[in-house]
Amino acid sequence: MTTISQPYQRIPILPQIIAALVSGVTLFFIAIIAWVLGYQLIYAGRIFPGVSVAGVNLSGLTPSDAAVKLNETLSYPITGKILFRDGDNAWVASPAELGMVFDPTSSAVAAYEVGRSGGLFGALSGQVRASGAGMAVPPVIVFDQRVAYQYLNQIASQIDQPVQEAGLSLEGTNVVAYPGQVGRELKIDATLIYLGAQLQTFSDGEVPLVVQEVQPQILDVSAQADVARQILSQPLTLVVPNMAEGNPGPFVFDVQVVAKMLGVQRVDGGVQVALNTNGLRDMLEPVKTRTDRLPANAKFIFNDETRQLDLMEPSQSGLVVDVDASVQAINEALLRGEHTVSLVVKEEQPQVASTATGAELGITELLWSETSYFYGSSAERIQNIQAAAARFHGVLVAPGETFSMGQTMGDVSLENGFAEALIIYGGRTIKGVGGGVCQVSTTLFRTVFNAGFPVVERYSHAYRVSYYEQTASGSVDPRLAGLDATVYFPLVDFKFKNDTPYWLLMETYVNPGARTLTWKFYSTKDGRSVTWDTTGPVNVVPAPPPSFEENPDLKKNEMKQVDWAANGADVTVTRTVWRDGAVLFQDEIRTHYEPWRAVCEYGPDSKDPEKLAKEKELCRNPSS
């Protein structure tokens, strides 16, 4: 039996499966597309399911219907509440009062756009998310910040307050403390940002107020007020330390004066009560004026018998108030509860102490003695000669020092012992304080001249004055013309220089009865001597005719002379100072005198004043 085999046959299963799959997928996509197209057709012109605005479901509504629904449903702008709070104060406003306006139409359009933007896949994704989890579309609002700004500005008027430093005030001398105040400012622009975010939520809520605070540097001064009350509990007394006879003070300032300077000042770590620095300086100025003094050398008299110095006035240290240091000392003392405070004073020691001896100073003998005469002087003129001369009695001039008569004499005033007498001023001889002082300056000038010291500054009188040319007999010696000196300090001064290595002691003696002023120089002779010559008055110009002036204070035919005639002239005095037979120096003293008119005053209704003057022997011109 024969077996016949047949070849194997494959059944086409895989192509069939693939074909089936392709067919299935195609049907699936066709179904999806059909569903999508159907979904779009169903919601064409309507809002997709799951879309809401501010909690209002707008699914399936046309934009216009949605806008109507939103407008009818949402009343938040009117009924909503926005809370602002600052401490215990609170303010509640509706969104509409804050400038919010709801736009339902734009909100509906925004809802309608869900699932219709972002391309095909974006749109489909939006539709799927909305239909699945739902999609809330933010409401469209219009926020007019100008309205909100006005509302917040009203709140700011209740919140804002300036920063205020704590301080003290005085009611008389009663101290009143007022506390500091924290500065506060509502920052409206920053608050508007929070408000806009809250309105966007379409829900009630509290909006934080952005308030900026500025702390004062001084918040509380109650402790300082207690210190101030202590300061004002009694007067302030200032004293010069190491009080000695002749020192000024004490200086007492009452509570009212101190109160005007009281204040609070900043210091490291806080504040403290203190007296105002500028006020204290002003207060100390008169104290300084009265306290400050130059050091004063001791004054001596040369004892001609023992040839030693006898102490006349002790030396005195100089004082200078250090104002800045005293201001600090006063404030520090007051803070310690002290009311008597020592000024900060610097002392300067004099050149010559009370213990100095003639040998130490080189004062061993009389150099020169000069006497002038003042016959015919009034009592007032004699008083002034005595007052001025006394200023120089016992005064020392240091080696090499240029001596100023004006500075040593000081103020010529009634308070300092001077009287009113005739002086030359403004082209006339008038009555003034200090008439006769030039008798003293002329005597000093002649002492310097004959002792051989250099003259640094000297001024003559405007016209020749007979007093300064008198001799012991009372006659006038023309050789003394040009040897006068006037002083009207600080404009006119007389100065000379002690050009020796020794101290110079001056002594002055006034004999009112004999009408003499004697000036003595004591030192150590260095071999100098003086010779001099004079031209005498030359270029003489006769005095102008006398002048007659009516004086209503005089009676009829009463007359008095108020100025005296003098001829004008020029005088040159040449001085040669020798030492040990050689010329040390030579100088010329040049003087120009103006011609001077006599002046007589007469009473009203007086007839022929010139004849009246002759009868009374007044206003006569000198002979040429």
Secondary structure, DSSP 8 states (H G I E B T S, - for coil): -------------HHHHHHHHHHHHHHHHHHHHHHHHHHHHHTTTS--TTEEETTEE-TT--HHHHHHHHHHH--HHHH--EEEEETTEEEEE-TGGGTEEE-HHHHHHHHHTTTSSSHHHHHHHHHHHHHHT-EEE---EEE-HHHHHHHHHHHHHHH-B--B--EEEEETTEEEEE--B-EEEE-HHHHHHHHHHHHHTTS-EE----EEEE--S----HHHHHHHHHHTTS-EEEE-SS--TT----EEE-HHHHHTTEEEEEETTEEEEEE-HHHHHHHHHHHHHHH-B--B--EEEEETTTTEEEEEE--B-EEEE-HHHHHHHHHHHHHTT--EEE--EEEE--SS-TT--HHHHT--EEEEEEEEE-TT--HHHHHHHHHHHHTTTT-EE-TT-EEEHHHHH---SGGGT--EEEEEETTEEEEEETTTHHHHHHHHHHHHHHHT--EEE----SS--GGGGB-TTS-B-GGGTT-----BTTTB--EEE--SSS-EEEEEEEETTTTEEEEEEEE---SEEEEEEE--SEEEE-----EEEE-TTS-TT-EEEEE--B-EEEEEEEEEEEETTEEEEEEEEEEEE--B--EEEE-TT-S-HHHHHHHHT-S-----
